[in-house]
Structures are given as C-alpha cells and as structure tokens.
C-alpha cells in the first residue's frame, strides 16, 4: 500500500474510532505515574474534578495540593516544590493558567528554568457554552514566547498518555495543552511520541497540512476528501509546537508548493505563526493559516463553534483548493 493510500485508509478508520477526552487521558496517566514515582506531586486550583487530577488526589492525598482559586500561588508553590527535589505537575483551565499566572510562570518557572510541568485543560473554543471568558485561544502564543519553555499539544488521548510519561523524564519547564471534549483516537497504534518530533502521516506533493491538537483529525478527513479529487494532500501532526520539527517542515516545503496550518487557536502567535517564522528564514514558502482570526470566542456548542470559526474538514479542503487555484 502506497503512502497516499495509507493516509486515506487511516482517515476512514479514524471516523469509527473510540473517542477520548485528552483530560481523561491525563488523569489516567497521572495515576499510573503516581505508583511509579514517589517524587511526583500534583497541584490544582480548585478544578480537580474537571482537570481530572482528582483521581491522583484520591489515590495519593499526601502528594496532592489544592491551592484554591489562586493560580499565581499554585505556580509559585510548584516552583518551590521543584527546588525541593519534587516533580510538580500543576493544572487548571488553560485560560487561567497561562493568563492569570503568566508573570509567575515567566519569573519563577522559566527564568530559573525549573522542572515544573504545566498541564492545562479546557483550551480552545471547544470549552463550548462557557463562552469567551473561559476559551483560551492565546495560550500557545503566551507560552511560546517564554525562553526555556517547551510547548506540546497532543492530538488524541493515546498521545496525551505518552506525552505525560515523556515529560516526567524531561528536565525543564513544559506546557501541555489539553481539551475538554472527547475526540477520536487518530494516532497509529505503533506511534511513539518524542519531544520535538512531528509525525507525518504522509508528505503530499500538492499540499501539506500541518496541524495540532483536535485539528489533526480534521486534517486527516480533509486529506481523504482531497484525494478523491486527485489532490495529493499530506498531513503532519506537529504536536510539539516549540521546538518545531525543522526536518519534517523542510521536507514538506520542498515537496509541495503550499503549506496549510490548522489550529484551534488564534492564528496570531500559535502554530501558524511558528511555521511561518521558521520557513521565512529557512525556505520561503506559501503558508495559509487556518484558525481564529484576531477575534474572541463566543458561547455555543463545540460543534457549532468549530463550524462558525471554520475549523472543519470541509473548510480545510476548501482552503486547499483556493490555495492551489482549483
């Protein structure tokens, strides 16, 4: 089976796959790690039921700290625990963690290059009816700009589980962006996550779609539609947004004349910006960004909001056609 056939087959298979929320995978991974590592401590800002750190709290109450509605204190305490030799994972909603506590993340965690893991849930517009005040669509931009910070956005529950285990062994600050809604398992069964390495399902000759998080599944479905029209569209899961996988981006840019980025985030400062910045300095290419365009979110069901903001396979496919002049 050729690469293009493999891409389509995978997309079709994905349509019927089990759906798992990445926050649920996070809770399960923490529980497993807690049994293996006595130095693991978990902090939360009074949202453990939603972030799923509550499972760890129930199993290991002596290693769980609820800081209350006090995100800044949570980050400072996580920094202190790191200096005391612990491995802190700190969690709350993405909009609160990266917004309310940005200064503490900068001054305490990143400036000192502390071994603190920030795992934020409820990112993007798929928070749904909670509305714009709870929809983090700037969080990747806020974390990308900080020196020493690694930024990861898993594509599904299985990748999330691998990410949590991998960053537990990695020394340094890491931001992991998770969602609220259940999403399909899209990564291959034999996939192995490594920090800074993207997964190319297929490198296309006509166009390559670089996606993160929930948009990876959307991109796979768009690629399947395009293949029916004899458009060879590749799909790349760029789960590590910082540092980017330079090798796969250069390979994609050399093979196709257009790259499309897809993210459930503002097009300003996120994945699209990162890819554009890299290619403009290394191999100037046409990059078209799909995401939220200099706007806040609004209230609605997840599916309604994804459609409203053009974060659908149909819109990705249409964007590709326009970019290719078809």
Secondary structure, DSSP 8 states (H G I E B T S, - for coil): --HHHHHHHHHHHHHTS-EEEHHHHHHHHHHHHHHH-TTEEEEESS-HHHHSTHHHHHH-GGGEEE--S-HHHHHHHHHHHHHTT-EEEEE-BHHIIIIITHHHIIIIIITTT--EEEEEBSBSGGGGGG-GGG-BSSHHHHHHTSTT-EEE--SSHHHHHHHHHHHHHS-S-EEEE--SSEEE--S-TT----TT--EEEE--SSEEEEE-TTHHHHHHHHHHHHHTTT--EEEEE--EEES--HHHHHHHHHH-SEEEEEEEEESSSSHHHHHHHHHHHHS--EEEEEEE-S-----S-HHHHHHHTT-SHHHHHHHHHHHHT-
